[in-house]
Amino acid sequence: MKIGYVMVFGKMKADLYRPAESIKEEMNKAFKKLRETAEKQGLKVLLWGGPLGMSDELVVVFDVGGSMDNYLKFLEENLAALPFTNMRTHPIVVM
């Protein structure tokens, strides 16, 4: 068994928390930058969106390629630049 993915739940940063239509372009830019930064560190953003039935405003799924090392390094180096806060990370084991 190894960790193949992580699901990250969190809250949008205040500057991105507005009605959907007025923020669409900024959100796309923020997540494009997130995707590019993650790829430089060996991660892949598989999807992002809003979870239903939860108090969290955002979910992001990363492919970590079998190890949490790159993900933890990514957080260490980019935490302040992420477009979300109050993160909860759920590792997903693959067999």
HUTANOR-V159486 format. One line per field, one symbol per residue. ss: DSSP state (H for helix, E for strand, L for the rest). psi: psi as a letter, one per 40 degrees, with the letter a starting at -180 (. if undefined). A space follows every 10 residues. Layout:
ss: ???
psi: ???
This chain:
ss: LEEEEEEEEE EELHHHLLLH HHHHHHHHHH HHHHHHHHHH LLLEEEEEEL LLLLLLLEEE EEEEEELLHH HHHHHHHHHH HLLEEEEEEE EEEEL
psi: iihdihhhia iiideegiid deeddddddd dddddddddd feihhdiiah iifieieihh hihefeiedd ddddddeedd eieiafihhh ihhi.
